[in-house]
Amino acid sequence: MVDARVQSIKDAFLALKEQSSQPQEGCSDPPAVDEVALYYQVVGGKKKNRVYGIGSQASIFYPSSSYGSSSTTSHHAQLEAMDEEIKQLHQTIVTLKDSLAAMEERDRQRELMLEERYRQREQTLEERMQ
């Protein structure tokens, strides 16, 4: 027989896990769920350096006090912000590569033009010397 508190924690955990597993608006893939953080949230966090169901071993699973009810949401928001920043950085890299390629092509064209002018000058000087 399962203790009522254990059953309550299990039910709350499964409900929160199901809620957290729903795909975000505009995204087809379900988000990664941090089950450790969900459990921590469901049991009410650390109390006297212990977590319900884990006891004094809590520091193994929860090395800092960063877990909490808003940490999962905060973590997800940070991941989304980092993904957006990565996309922006990627676009910046593409733009910079395109600009660099254009500059290199202009430099190559200028070099060819200077070589042609130099060759023409040499030819003109030779004609004058004759």
N, C-alpha and C positions, 0 to 999 in steps of 0.2 A: 504494500500500500504506500502511496506517495503522500508525503506531508503536504498540507494545504498551501503552505508558504512556497514550497518547491514547485507545486503545480501552478501557482499564481505567477511565479517568476518565469517558469517555462512558457506559459501562455503569453505573458507580456513580451518576453523575448521574441517569440515566434511572430507575434503581431508587429512588433517594431522592425523585425528583420524583413517581413513581407512589405511593410510600408517603405523601408529604405531601399528595397530591391526594385521598386517601380522605376521605369525609365523616366528621365527628366524630359521636360517639354522640349521638343526639337531634337531629341537624341533617341536613336533606335536601340542602342545598347543599354542594358541595365547597368547601373553604377556598381562599382566594387563596394562590398559591404564589409566594414570592420566589425566582425562579430565580437571581438574582445571589447571594443568600445561600447557596443550595444549591451552586452552583458553588464558591464560596469555601470551603465546608465540605469538599467533595469533594477539592479540590486541596490542602487542608491549611493554608489561610490565607496570610497574607503571610510571606514570608521575604526578609529584606534589602530591604524596601520593594518587593517584587515579588510578583506572583501568577502562578503557572504559566499559560502561555497568553496572558497579557496583558503581562507584563514590567513595565517602569517606568510604564506607563500605569494601573497599579492604582489610583492615587489618584483617577482619574476615576470609576471604578466603586465604589470603596471609600474614601470620603473620611475615614472614621474607622475605628478599630479595633473598632467595635461588632459587626461581623460575626463569627460564629463558630458553633460547633456548636450552642450553646444559644440563639443569637439568634433563629432562626426559631421555635423553641418559645416563647421568651420573648415575641417579638413577637405570636405568636398568642394567648398568654395575656393579654397587655396588651389586645389588641383585644377579646377576650371580656369582660374586666373592664370595659372602657370601654362595650361594648354593654350590659352589665348595669347599669352606672351610669346610662346614658342612659335605659334602661327605668324605673329607679327614679325618676329626675328627672322623666320624663314623668308617671309616676303621681303624684308629689308636686304637679306643676303642675295636674293634673286635680283632685286633692283640694283644693288651694288655691283654684282657680277655683270649685269647688262651694261651698266655705265662704264665699268672697266673695259669691257670688250669694245665698246664704242670709242673710248679714248685710245685704246691700243690701235684700233683701225685708223683713226685720225692721225696718230703718230706715224704709222706705217706709210700712209698716203703722203704725209709731209716729207718723210725721209726719201721716198721715191721721187717726189717733186724736186727736192734739193739735189739729189743725185743727178737728175735730168738736167737741172740748171748748171750744175758743175760741169757735166759732160759737154753741154752747149758752150759754155765759156771756154773750156779747154779747146774745143773745136774752133771757136772764133779766134782765139789767140794763135793757134797753129796757122790759120788762114792768113792772119795779119803778118805773121813771121815769114811767110813765103813770098 
